[in-house]
Amino acid sequence: MVDRIRNIIARFPEDENAIRDLIRKDRSFDALCQEYADTGKELERLIKLKNSDAALQADGLRQRYVAVEEELLTIIEGYRPV
């Protein structure tokens, strides 16, 4: 679990408790966290390749990474613990 949310907590440290609670209670949030982590790792890998094909793929992946991050933030900001 820690690997999945490390980047999210680093990005939004003020929401750490909400993130940890959501990861335990919401399977769709958990899956989105996994997608965010996987996308970030793949993006890092493509950036290191430094060729034109990788650059094109990285641009598309970067857009997806930002979209997933926005989705996560929307969920986190709307979360109210019971």
N, C-alpha and C positions, 0 to 999 in steps of 0.2 A: 504494500500500500504506500509506503513512504516514497518510493521511486516515482510513483504515479503522480503524487501531489507536490513533490519538492519544488518544481518550477512554479507551480501555481501559488504556493505559499510564499516563495521568494518574490513573486510578482505582486501579490496582495497580502503582505504580512499582517496588516490590520484586521484581516478576515480569517485568520488561521483557525479559530475555534469554529466558525461557521463552516469552513471548508472541511474540517475533520468530521464534523457532525453530518454534513451532507454526504460525504463519502461513505459513511456507515449506513445511512438511512435511504439513500436515493440511488437505485441502480443505474438510472439514466445519467445522473451526474457522474457516477463512478466511471461509466463507459466513456463519457465525454472527457474526463480527466485522462483516461488511458489514451484516447485519440490525440489529445493535446501533447502528451509525453511522447508518443510514437511519432507524431508529426514533427515535433521539435528535434528529435534525434535524427530523423531522415533529412530534415532541412540542414542540420549541421554537417551531415555526411556529404550532401550534395555541394554545399558551399566549399568544402575542402577539395573537391575534385577539380574545380577551376577550369572547366571547359564549357563550350557554348551550349551543348545539350544539357548539361547539368545546370547551367545558369537559367535556361528556360524552365526546366522542371522546378528549380528552386523558387522562381518567381510565382508560379502557380501554387506551390506548397506554402510559400510565405503568406499568400492571400488566405489560404485555408487555415493556417495557424492563427492569423489575426481574427478570422471569423469565429473559430472555436473559442479563442480567448474572450471575445465579446459575449459569446453565448454563456460561457462560464461566469463571467462577471454579472451578467443579467440575472442568472440564477442565484448567485451569492448575494447580490444586493436585494433581491426579493425574498430571501430566506428569512423566516422568523421562527426561531426554535419554539417548540411547544412546551 
